[in-house]
Amino acid sequence: MPTPTLQEQFGQIDIYFFDQLLKGRIQPGMRVLDAGCGSGRNLVYLLREQYEVFAADLDASEVDAVRRMAREFAPSLPDSNFRVEAVEQMTFDEACADVVVCNTVLHFARDDAHFKAMLDGLWRVLKPGGLLFCRLGSSIGMEGRIERIEGRRYKSPDGSVRYLVDEAFLRAHTERLGGKLADTIKTTVMPELRAMTTWVVRKND
């Protein structure tokens, strides 16, 4: 059989999530839960390599797409691993995952209470010692370019209205959760569009 191309092996994986793989923080045998999975862009490699994968999303059609992909690459995984659920209302068991991924989801929070509920939902399913990977919209580097709507909801230059965080806010939630930063908080700034921040937290044992 021909060697799979990088595209076939990894799909449209987020490069910052790929960085966690390169750092060896996500190893075969680990349980990985993608909260707000979309069509499964970050799951292609994990399914191909027979990781135990779980996922949730509010969009039933996206969850169906992930189930189809799982049937192709990891047919031993039950459909029940993939659920139509909100991040803050996931029904997976407490402390069931070694790694929890939440990619471009948290910035859809309606307000502070909704953000906290989503984050607490992610933390609940993460095992002690586990890794939480989040990528979300932020105000870092965009001061003066965003328009405050209400609370932490801002309009960015690309026209999107999102709940935006900053470094102090993420550090405060890291402390509230009793976790510790696994990486320096990193932000990609696209001045005419938006800023996206990568936040990686280790749950204390």
C-alpha angles and dihedrals in degrees: 000000000000117000110261115251119243088254090055092046099046108017114198093332117173107254092225091053088047086056089061089055091050090051090056095241093125111056135177111272094038122122111236123194119194108202109199091013099174109190091339102263091158095044104063096090094039093053093045089052093049099247115164099255131191127179143178135191136160092231109084092198091056092049089050089053090053091048090053091050091049091051088055100045105022109020092169091070113095121235087240088074087073115062139180098232142127116253091244092049103044114149097206115125120273114268092005100137135066090199129027118194123197108173120182094339111100093066088069089070112131094215143332094292092051092048091051092048092052093046093047089050090055093047093049094062095044118099121233106272090023129133126245114200117192132172115186145153117278143178092230110128091001099087108138092019099072129071118222113230102174134327107332094341112112138172112236126207090261088063096250120134111215143157103259128200133198135206096267091050093051092046090050092052091046088056093043091055092047092239133127131227111261091191138018110272105261128198131192109206121201099181097201093044121024145296125256122197129202114215119184119183132183117214112227117246 
